[in-house]
Amino acid sequence: MFTRHLPLPDHSFFLFGPRATGKTTWLRQVLPDAAWFDLVRNDVYLRLLNDPSRFRVEVEALEEPGWVVVDEVQRVPALLHEVHGLIEHTGKRHRFVLCGSSARKLRRLEADLLAGRVLNRSFFPLTLAELGGERPLGEILRLGLLPVVWDEPRHAVETLEAYASNYLREEIQQEALTRNLASFARFLRVAATLNGQAVNVANIARDSAVPRQTVQRYFDVLADTLVGTWLPAWQPRARVREVAHPKFFFFDCGAVRAAAGRVRAPLHDADRGPLLETLLLHELRAHINVSGCGGELSYYRTGAGVEVDFVWSGPDHAVGIEVKAGGAWRHEAGRGLRELLQQKVVARAVGVFTGERAVRDGEVTAYPVREFLRRLPELIR
């Protein structure tokens, strides 16, 4: 069992994360005495779907104050009304965890009912620190960091293939997020193949034989079900023309390889760059979530093609981060970082590569992957 680093809030909170990232396991660990409403169970689901007010009645009947967990809350969105009423009328007698793997059905209710009353927390696959050990980076890029994968590494490939299949069947088909599962499956494979690239809707529509307007809606489904995230183009205080198309990243290296139908293929050199960026984006998002440092992530690219993989923008400064999958840091790799430093729009410029020792390259310091991750609290805060 893995030790997760997310601190337990002292206030009611949403906990959203993709399927199989370990949300329920973590909640069982940190809240062993909580009252539990598991909407994965059909008896609980049907009881509360047919009469959401039963939730309020059952919570009010609890003899002891404490935590109340609603797992897979997106299955019965009307429960947010009941939680709102309980918070309004019972004050701090109970604190609630509203846990789910999709925000699609809850977004409007959350904004209308619970804004300011319930915190937002995210849950991710394991970080390298949570995984522990010194497992080869190539294996992590190939298999990702889902806990279920590392619980039984011998069955990792089959687990990832099942994950992709279950996502289509349970998250997309059963929740009726699209009427045409075949077209979504084609889109999913193309989108996974283009993971980490600036999104060209017209090209994806052509390659997946799906209308353009449907492609955009399908990307919204991926984001709402938390299997991917947009990385917008950064707009610094610069006079050069920036490229505005966002990139789209899947949440996990192993999951994206499974979605692309490549989880059984060997890891080629051409795969390492996008997968390492996927891993680093995951680690950056997890660090921001756990540390509470805030800020926004984006990427930077001028019309001339000068690119920086990630820019973290805090309230009073920004940090540029360039990621290279090679074992040696080359001076030309820091071109985009040096441009941002010259423009004085970032306070710090950092490289990440797969070598063994940190390298000082003028104003740019390049760190091996694991050293960069150890230094995140001092680099981004």
C-alpha positions as CSV (number, residue, x, y, z in Angstrom):
1,M,0.0,0.0,0.0
2,F,1.3,3.4,-0.9
3,T,1.5,6.5,1.3
4,R,-0.1,9.4,-0.4
5,H,1.1,13.0,0.4
6,L,-2.1,14.9,0.1
7,P,-2.9,16.4,3.5
8,L,-6.5,16.0,4.7
9,P,-8.3,19.3,4.8
10,D,-10.1,20.4,8.0
11,H,-13.1,21.5,6.0
12,S,-15.7,19.9,3.7
13,F,-14.1,19.3,0.3
14,F,-14.6,17.9,-3.2
15,L,-12.1,15.2,-4.2
16,F,-11.9,14.7,-7.9
17,G,-9.5,12.4,-9.8
18,P,-9.5,9.9,-12.6
19,R,-10.6,6.3,-12.0
20,A,-8.2,4.0,-10.2
21,T,-6.0,6.7,-8.9
22,G,-6.6,5.5,-5.3
23,K,-9.1,8.1,-4.0
24,T,-11.3,5.6,-2.1
25,T,-8.3,3.8,-0.7
26,W,-6.8,7.1,0.6
27,L,-10.1,8.2,2.1
28,R,-10.5,4.8,3.9
29,Q,-7.0,5.3,5.4
30,V,-7.3,8.9,6.6
31,L,-11.0,8.7,7.6
32,P,-11.5,5.2,9.0
33,D,-14.5,6.2,11.1
34,A,-16.4,8.3,8.5
35,A,-20.0,7.5,7.6
36,W,-19.9,6.2,4.0
37,F,-22.3,6.5,1.1
38,D,-20.8,4.4,-1.7
39,L,-22.7,5.1,-4.9
40,V,-20.9,2.3,-6.7
41,R,-23.1,-0.1,-4.8
42,N,-26.4,-0.5,-6.6
43,D,-28.5,-0.7,-3.4
44,V,-27.1,2.7,-2.2
45,Y,-27.2,4.2,-5.7
46,L,-30.8,3.2,-6.4
47,R,-32.0,4.2,-2.9
48,L,-30.6,7.7,-3.2
49,L,-31.4,8.1,-6.9
50,N,-35.1,7.4,-6.2
51,D,-35.2,9.6,-3.1
52,P,-32.2,12.0,-2.6
53,S,-33.8,13.3,0.6
54,R,-33.0,10.0,2.2
55,F,-29.4,11.2,2.4
56,R,-30.3,14.1,4.6
57,V,-32.5,11.9,6.8
58,E,-29.7,9.3,7.3
59,V,-27.0,11.9,8.0
60,E,-29.2,13.7,10.5
61,A,-29.8,10.4,12.2
62,L,-26.0,9.9,12.8
63,E,-25.4,9.9,16.6
64,E,-21.9,11.3,16.5
65,P,-20.6,14.3,14.6
66,G,-17.9,13.7,12.1
67,W,-16.9,13.1,8.5
68,V,-19.4,11.9,5.8
69,V,-18.1,10.5,2.5
70,V,-20.1,10.4,-0.7
71,D,-18.2,8.2,-3.2
72,E,-18.8,8.7,-6.9
73,V,-21.1,11.6,-6.1
74,Q,-21.5,12.4,-9.8
75,R,-23.9,9.5,-10.1
76,V,-26.6,11.3,-8.1
77,P,-26.0,15.1,-8.6
78,A,-29.1,16.0,-6.7
79,L,-27.2,15.0,-3.5
80,L,-25.4,18.4,-3.7
81,H,-28.7,20.0,-2.8
82,E,-28.9,17.8,0.3
83,V,-25.3,18.6,1.3
84,H,-26.0,22.3,0.8
85,G,-29.0,22.1,3.1
86,L,-27.1,20.1,5.8
87,I,-24.2,22.6,5.8
88,E,-26.6,25.5,6.1
89,H,-28.7,24.0,8.9
90,T,-26.3,21.8,10.9
91,G,-23.2,24.0,10.7
92,K,-20.0,22.2,11.5
93,R,-21.6,19.1,13.0
94,H,-20.6,17.1,9.9
95,R,-17.9,17.6,7.4
96,F,-18.4,16.2,3.9
97,V,-16.1,14.6,1.3
98,L,-17.7,14.6,-2.1
99,C,-15.6,12.2,-4.2
100,G,-15.9,11.5,-7.9
101,S,-14.2,10.7,-11.2
102,S,-16.2,13.1,-13.3
103,A,-17.1,16.8,-12.8
104,R,-19.3,16.9,-15.9
105,K,-22.7,16.6,-14.3
106,L,-21.8,18.6,-11.2
107,R,-20.2,21.8,-12.5
108,R,-23.3,23.9,-12.6
109,L,-24.7,22.7,-9.2
110,E,-21.3,23.0,-7.6
111,A,-21.0,26.6,-8.7
112,D,-24.6,27.5,-7.7
113,L,-24.8,25.7,-4.4
114,L,-21.5,25.1,-2.8
115,A,-19.1,27.8,-3.9
116,G,-17.2,29.0,-0.8
117,R,-18.7,26.3,1.4
118,V,-16.7,23.3,0.1
119,L,-13.0,23.2,-0.8
120,N,-11.6,21.7,-4.1
121,R,-8.9,19.1,-4.0
122,S,-7.6,16.9,-6.8
123,F,-6.3,13.4,-6.7
124,F,-3.7,12.1,-9.2
125,P,-1.8,8.9,-9.9
126,L,1.2,8.2,-7.8
127,T,4.1,10.6,-7.9
128,L,7.6,9.2,-8.0
129,A,8.1,10.1,-4.4
130,E,4.9,8.2,-3.4
131,L,5.9,5.2,-5.6
132,G,9.2,5.0,-3.8
133,G,12.3,3.1,-4.8
134,E,14.5,3.7,-7.8
135,R,12.5,2.0,-10.5
136,P,13.9,2.6,-14.0
137,L,12.5,5.8,-15.6
138,G,11.8,3.9,-18.8
139,E,9.5,1.5,-17.0
140,I,7.6,4.5,-15.5
141,L,7.3,6.1,-18.9
142,R,6.1,2.8,-20.4
143,L,3.6,1.8,-17.6
144,G,2.6,5.1,-15.9
145,L,1.9,5.6,-12.3
146,L,-1.6,4.2,-11.6
147,P,-1.5,2.4,-8.2
148,V,-3.2,-0.7,-9.7
149,V,-0.4,-1.1,-12.1
150,W,2.3,-1.1,-9.4
151,D,0.3,-3.3,-7.1
152,E,0.9,-6.1,-9.5
153,P,3.6,-5.1,-12.1
154,R,3.5,-8.6,-13.7
155,H,0.0,-7.8,-15.0
156,A,0.6,-4.2,-15.8
157,V,-0.1,-4.4,-19.6
158,E,-3.4,-6.3,-19.1
159,T,-4.4,-3.9,-16.3
160,L,-3.8,-0.9,-18.6
161,E,-5.7,-2.4,-21.5
162,A,-8.6,-3.1,-19.2
163,Y,-8.4,0.4,-17.9
164,A,-8.8,1.9,-21.4
165,S,-11.7,-0.6,-22.2
166,N,-13.5,0.1,-18.9
167,Y,-13.2,3.9,-19.5
168,L,-15.1,3.5,-22.7
169,R,-17.7,1.1,-21.3
170,E,-18.3,2.5,-17.8
171,E,-17.4,6.2,-18.0
172,I,-18.5,7.0,-21.5
173,Q,-21.2,4.5,-22.5
174,Q,-23.0,3.9,-19.1
175,E,-23.0,7.6,-18.3
176,A,-24.4,8.4,-21.8
177,L,-21.7,11.0,-22.5
178,T,-21.9,10.3,-26.2
179,R,-24.4,8.5,-28.5
180,N,-21.8,7.1,-30.8
181,L,-19.3,5.0,-28.9
182,A,-17.5,3.9,-32.1
183,S,-16.7,7.5,-33.2
184,F,-15.5,8.4,-29.7
185,A,-13.3,5.3,-29.6
186,R,-11.7,6.4,-33.0
187,F,-11.2,9.9,-31.6
188,L,-9.7,8.6,-28.4
189,R,-7.0,6.7,-30.2
190,V,-6.1,9.6,-32.4
191,A,-6.1,12.1,-29.5
192,A,-3.9,9.7,-27.5
193,T,-1.5,9.3,-30.4
194,L,-1.1,13.2,-30.5
195,N,-0.8,13.5,-26.7
196,G,1.2,16.6,-25.7
197,Q,0.9,18.4,-29.1
198,A,-0.9,21.6,-29.9
199,V,-4.4,20.7,-30.8
200,N,-5.4,21.0,-34.5
201,V,-9.1,20.2,-34.5
202,A,-9.3,19.9,-38.3
203,N,-6.6,17.3,-38.5
204,I,-8.0,15.3,-35.7
205,A,-11.4,15.4,-37.2
206,R,-10.0,14.1,-40.5
207,D,-7.9,11.4,-39.0
208,S,-10.7,10.1,-36.8
209,A,-13.5,10.6,-39.3
210,V,-15.4,12.7,-36.8
211,P,-17.0,16.1,-37.5
212,R,-15.0,19.1,-36.2
213,Q,-17.6,20.3,-33.8
214,T,-17.8,16.8,-32.3
215,V,-14.1,16.7,-31.8
216,Q,-14.2,19.7,-29.6
217,R,-17.1,18.2,-27.6
218,Y,-15.1,15.0,-27.2
219,F,-12.1,16.9,-25.8
220,D,-14.5,18.4,-23.3
221,V,-15.6,14.9,-22.3
222,L,-12.0,13.9,-21.8
223,A,-11.3,16.9,-19.6
224,D,-14.6,16.5,-17.7
225,T,-13.8,12.9,-16.9
226,L,-10.4,13.9,-15.8
227,V,-8.3,11.7,-18.1
228,G,-6.7,14.7,-19.7
229,T,-6.1,18.4,-19.2
230,W,-5.5,21.5,-21.4
231,L,-2.2,23.3,-21.3
232,P,-2.8,26.8,-22.6
233,A,-0.3,28.9,-24.4
234,W,1.3,31.5,-22.1
235,Q,1.0,35.2,-22.9
236,P,3.9,37.0,-21.3
237,R,4.5,40.7,-21.5
238,A,6.4,40.3,-24.7
239,R,6.1,41.9,-28.1
240,V,6.7,38.8,-30.1
241,R,3.7,36.9,-31.5
242,E,2.9,33.9,-29.4
243,V,1.2,30.8,-30.7
244,A,-2.2,30.5,-29.1
245,H,-3.3,26.9,-29.7
246,P,-3.5,24.9,-26.4
247,K,-1.9,21.5,-26.0
248,F,-3.8,18.5,-24.6
249,F,-2.1,16.0,-22.2
250,F,-3.5,12.8,-20.9
251,F,-3.2,12.3,-17.2
252,D,-0.8,9.3,-17.1
253,C,1.9,7.8,-19.4
254,G,0.6,4.2,-19.2
255,A,-3.1,5.2,-19.7
256,V,-2.3,7.3,-22.8
257,R,-0.2,4.4,-24.3
258,A,-3.2,2.1,-23.7
259,A,-5.6,4.5,-25.2
260,A,-3.4,4.8,-28.3
261,G,-3.2,1.0,-28.6
262,R,0.5,1.0,-27.9
263,V,0.9,-0.4,-24.4
264,R,2.4,-3.6,-25.7
265,A,4.9,-1.9,-28.0
266,P,8.4,-1.3,-26.9
267,L,9.3,2.3,-25.8
268,H,10.9,4.0,-28.8
269,D,13.2,7.0,-28.6
270,A,10.5,9.1,-30.3
271,D,8.1,8.3,-27.6
272,R,10.3,9.4,-24.7
273,G,10.0,13.1,-25.2
274,P,6.2,13.4,-25.1
275,L,5.9,10.8,-22.3
276,L,8.5,12.6,-20.2
277,E,6.6,15.8,-20.6
278,T,3.4,14.0,-19.6
279,L,5.1,12.7,-16.5
280,L,6.5,16.1,-15.5
281,L,3.2,17.8,-16.1
282,H,1.6,15.2,-13.7
283,E,4.3,15.9,-11.1
284,L,3.9,19.6,-11.4
285,R,0.1,19.4,-11.0
286,A,0.4,17.1,-8.1
287,H,2.9,19.4,-6.4
288,I,0.7,22.5,-6.8
289,N,-2.3,20.5,-5.4
290,V,-0.4,19.1,-2.4
291,S,1.7,22.2,-1.5
292,G,-1.1,24.7,-2.0
293,C,1.3,27.1,-3.7
294,G,-1.3,27.9,-6.4
295,G,-0.3,29.4,-9.8
296,E,-1.0,28.4,-13.3
297,L,0.8,26.1,-15.8
298,S,1.1,26.8,-19.5
299,Y,3.6,26.5,-22.3
300,Y,5.4,29.1,-24.4
301,R,6.0,29.1,-28.1
302,T,6.6,32.0,-30.5
303,G,5.6,32.1,-34.1
304,A,9.2,31.5,-35.0
305,G,9.1,28.1,-33.2
306,V,11.0,29.0,-30.0
307,E,9.4,26.8,-27.3
308,V,9.5,26.3,-23.5
309,D,7.6,23.2,-22.4
310,F,6.2,24.6,-19.1
311,V,5.8,28.0,-17.5
312,W,4.6,28.1,-13.9
313,S,3.1,31.6,-13.2
314,G,2.7,32.6,-9.6
315,P,1.3,35.8,-8.2
316,D,4.5,37.7,-8.4
317,H,6.9,35.7,-10.6
318,A,7.2,32.9,-13.2
319,V,9.5,29.9,-13.7
320,G,10.3,28.5,-17.1
321,I,10.9,24.7,-17.4
322,E,12.3,22.9,-20.5
323,V,12.2,19.1,-20.6
324,K,14.6,16.9,-22.7
325,A,14.6,13.2,-22.8
326,G,18.3,12.9,-23.6
327,G,21.0,12.0,-21.2
328,A,23.1,15.1,-21.9
329,W,21.9,18.7,-21.6
330,R,22.8,20.7,-24.7
331,H,23.2,24.4,-24.8
332,E,20.7,24.8,-27.6
333,A,18.0,23.1,-25.5
334,G,17.9,26.3,-23.3
335,R,17.2,28.7,-26.2
336,G,13.6,29.4,-25.3
337,L,14.5,29.7,-21.6
338,R,17.2,32.3,-22.3
339,E,14.8,34.3,-24.4
340,L,12.3,34.5,-21.5
341,L,15.1,35.5,-19.2
342,Q,16.3,38.2,-21.6
343,Q,12.7,39.5,-21.8
344,K,12.6,39.5,-17.9
345,V,9.3,37.7,-17.9
346,V,10.5,34.7,-15.8
347,A,12.5,34.9,-12.6
348,R,14.1,31.5,-13.0
349,A,14.9,29.1,-15.9
350,V,15.2,25.4,-15.3
351,G,16.0,22.4,-17.5
352,V,15.1,18.8,-16.8
353,F,16.9,15.9,-18.5
354,T,17.6,12.2,-18.0
355,G,21.3,12.5,-17.1
356,E,22.8,11.8,-13.7
357,R,24.2,15.2,-12.6
358,A,23.0,18.7,-12.6
359,V,24.5,21.1,-15.2
360,R,25.0,24.8,-15.0
361,D,24.4,26.4,-18.5
362,G,24.8,30.1,-18.0
363,E,21.6,31.4,-16.3
364,V,19.9,28.0,-16.8
365,T,20.3,25.1,-14.4
366,A,19.4,21.7,-15.8
367,Y,18.6,18.9,-13.3
368,P,18.2,15.1,-13.7
369,V,14.5,14.1,-13.4
370,R,14.5,12.9,-9.8
371,E,16.7,15.8,-8.5
372,F,14.3,18.2,-10.2
373,L,11.3,16.6,-8.4
374,R,13.1,16.7,-5.1
375,R,13.8,20.4,-5.6
376,L,10.2,21.3,-6.6
377,P,9.3,22.8,-3.2
378,E,12.1,25.3,-3.6
379,L,11.7,25.9,-7.3
380,I,7.9,26.4,-7.3
381,R,6.4,28.0,-4.3
